[in-house]
């Protein structure tokens, strides 16, 4: 029996046009809104996604990496085969620096540090992930407390900067929950009855080599909360 709340519910935000951070013939960098799949899910009701919307403007756009449906922020799509192969290799070889910010309930015991916990899918409740030292894949996140924020109807939350080294499914969400600091608005790992207006996780910075020239590039998206 599945216990994940609303695990299959999908209500994508209205299509008001792409937020383009950078575009050139080889690739395009977009800011994904929260609540939108990075690419189509299973079934026609889950076809609407950032990839499909992008392909309407940039035919041939291809997914390179993904953000969780509820996460917003910087994402890069390849526009041709060579760029796709080069960008995919950069992510695979961890030549990409990813930065996030989150608002969380509680506060870590230490204001900065790292979280190294192996993760594996919880099959009866997929896509939920769990920590498993026997069969989980290694995962590593660096974190730092950077302040506080008051959200109307929710209260005071802790703002945390995050730098994932690995890119496991739901990694940041599970790692922060393991600190006793679940992300505000997270329906899988968060506080029951949380009134937050969205999941407070945003991909704010992506640094990577240009897929054709190797030139170092940095793209940023302002944190909306």
C-alpha positions in Angstrom: 0.0 0.0 0.0 1.3 3.5 -0.9 1.5 6.0 1.9 3.0 9.0 0.2 0.4 11.8 0.2 -0.8 12.9 -3.2 2.1 11.0 -4.8 0.5 10.9 -8.2 -1.4 14.3 -8.2 -0.2 16.6 -11.0 -1.5 20.1 -11.5 1.1 22.0 -13.6 1.2 25.8 -13.4 -0.3 27.8 -16.3 2.0 28.2 -19.3 2.9 31.9 -19.2 6.0 31.4 -21.4 9.6 30.3 -20.7 11.9 32.2 -18.4 15.0 32.2 -20.5 18.3 32.8 -18.7 20.5 32.1 -21.7 20.1 30.7 -25.2 22.4 29.9 -28.0 22.4 27.2 -30.8 24.0 24.5 -28.7 21.9 24.8 -25.5 19.4 26.9 -23.5 19.2 27.7 -19.8 15.8 28.1 -18.2 14.3 28.9 -14.8 11.8 26.1 -14.1 8.7 27.1 -12.1 7.7 25.0 -9.1 5.1 22.4 -9.7 6.1 21.6 -13.3 7.8 18.3 -14.3 11.2 18.6 -15.9 10.1 16.1 -18.6 6.9 14.2 -19.3 5.8 11.6 -16.8 3.9 8.4 -17.5 0.5 8.9 -19.1 -1.0 11.8 -21.2 -2.0 13.7 -18.1 1.7 14.1 -17.2 2.9 15.2 -20.7 2.9 18.9 -19.8 6.5 19.6 -18.7 9.3 22.1 -19.0 10.8 20.0 -21.8 7.6 19.9 -23.9 7.1 23.7 -23.4 10.7 24.3 -24.3 10.5 22.1 -27.5 7.6 24.3 -28.7 10.1 27.2 -28.8 13.4 25.3 -29.3 12.6 22.3 -31.5 14.9 19.4 -30.7 15.7 20.5 -27.1 16.8 17.5 -25.0 16.9 16.9 -21.3 20.3 16.8 -19.6 19.5 16.8 -15.9 16.3 17.2 -13.9 14.8 19.1 -11.0 12.1 17.7 -8.8 8.6 18.7 -9.9 8.2 20.9 -6.7 11.7 22.5 -7.0 12.2 25.7 -9.0 15.3 27.2 -10.6 18.1 26.8 -13.1 18.0 24.0 -15.6 20.0 23.5 -18.8 18.7 21.8 -22.0 20.8 20.7 -24.9 19.7 21.8 -28.4 21.9 19.5 -30.5 23.6 16.1 -30.1 27.2 17.2 -29.5 26.1 19.6 -26.7 23.9 16.9 -25.2 26.8 14.4 -25.0 29.2 17.1 -23.6 26.8 18.4 -21.0 25.8 14.9 -19.9 29.4 14.0 -19.4 30.0 17.1 -17.4 27.2 16.1 -15.0 28.3 12.5 -14.9 31.9 13.5 -14.1 30.7 16.1 -11.5 32.2 19.0 -13.4 29.1 21.0 -12.7 28.7 23.1 -9.5 25.1 23.2 -8.3 23.8 25.5 -5.6 20.4 25.6 -4.0 18.7 27.5 -1.2 16.0 26.1 1.0 13.8 27.3 3.9 13.5 24.7 6.5 11.7 24.0 9.8 14.0 24.0 12.8 17.8 24.7 12.7 20.7 22.3 12.3 22.8 21.6 15.4 25.8 23.0 13.4 25.6 26.0 11.2 27.6 24.3 8.4 28.8 20.9 7.6 28.2 17.9 5.3 25.6 15.2 5.1 26.8 11.8 3.8 24.0 9.3 3.8 23.3 6.5 1.2 19.9 6.7 -0.4 17.7 4.1 -2.1 14.2 4.2 -3.4 11.4 3.1 -1.1 9.7 0.8 -3.6 6.2 0.5 -2.1 6.1 4.4 -1.8 8.2 5.4 -4.8 9.4 8.0 -5.7 10.1 8.4 -2.0 13.7 7.7 -1.0 15.0 6.4 2.3 18.4 6.1 4.0 19.8 2.6 3.7 23.4 1.8 4.7 23.2 -1.7 3.3 22.0 -1.0 -0.3 21.8 2.8 -0.7 23.9 4.7 -3.2 26.5 7.1 -1.6 25.3 10.7 -1.5 26.9 13.9 -0.2 25.6 17.4 0.4 27.4 20.4 1.9 25.2 22.9 3.7 25.5 26.2 5.4 22.9 28.3 7.5 22.7 31.7 5.9 19.9 33.3 7.8 16.2 33.2 8.6 13.0 34.2 6.8 9.5 34.8 8.1 6.7 33.4 5.9 3.2 34.6 6.4 1.0 31.9 8.0 4.0 29.6 8.5 6.3 31.4 10.9 10.1 31.8 11.0 12.1 29.4 9.0 15.8 28.8 8.6 17.5 29.6 5.3 20.1 27.1 4.2 22.5 27.2 1.3 23.1 23.8 -0.2 25.8 22.4 -2.5 25.1 18.8 -3.5 28.1 16.8 -4.7 26.1 13.8 -5.9 22.7 14.1 -7.6 20.4 11.4 -6.1 16.7 11.6 -6.4 15.3 13.7 -3.5 18.8 14.0 -2.1 18.5 17.4 -0.6 15.0 16.7 0.8 16.0 13.5 2.6 19.4 14.9 3.8 17.8 18.0 5.4 15.1 15.8 7.0 17.9 13.7 8.4 19.1 16.8 10.2 15.7 17.3 11.8 15.1 20.2 9.4 12.6 19.2 6.7 12.1 21.7 3.8 9.0 23.8 4.3 6.1 22.7 2.1 7.6 19.2 1.3 4.7 16.8 1.0 6.9 13.6 1.2 9.3 14.4 4.0 8.0 17.5 5.6 5.8 18.5 8.5 2.2 17.2 8.4 -0.3 20.0 7.8 2.5 22.4 6.7 0.7 25.6 5.4 3.6 26.7 3.2 2.5 27.9 -0.2 5.0 25.7 -2.0 8.0 23.6 -1.4 10.8 26.0 -0.4 13.7 24.7 -2.5 15.2 26.6 -5.4 18.2 25.9 -7.7 19.8 29.3 -7.6 23.1 28.8 -9.4 24.6 26.4 -12.0 28.3 26.6 -13.0 29.4 24.4 -15.9 31.8 24.3 -18.8 30.5 25.4 -22.2 29.6 22.2 -24.0 31.6 23.1 -27.2 34.4 25.4 -26.0 34.9 24.4 -22.4 34.6 28.0 -21.3 33.5 28.3 -17.7 29.9 29.6 -17.4 27.7 30.6 -14.5 24.0 31.0 -14.5 21.9 32.3 -11.6 18.2 32.6 -10.7 17.0 34.8 -7.9 15.5 32.9 -5.0 11.8 33.7 -5.0 11.2 33.2 -1.3 
